[in-house]
Amino acid sequence: MNSDLSGKKVLVTGGAGLIGSHIVDEVVTAGWDVRVFDSLERNTHRHGKPVWLDPDIEFVIGDVRH
């Protein structure tokens, strides 16, 4: 990622999922402030918020359809 973008903020919808969590990892590594917005769909996240998510990111449970 481009280093001149550090310090920026980003919202990752679906950030607890497979692809979204990898995006979160990349932008955190690049120095961005990250907010994850995820519905934690039961079929995918049976045990709630995944343990692999960085505990320092802001996490919001919600559904973009509401």
Secondary structure, DSSP 8 states (H G I E B T S, - for coil): --GGGTT-EEEEETTTSHHHHHHHHHHHHTT-EEEEEE---TTT-TTSS-TTS-TTSEEEE--TT-
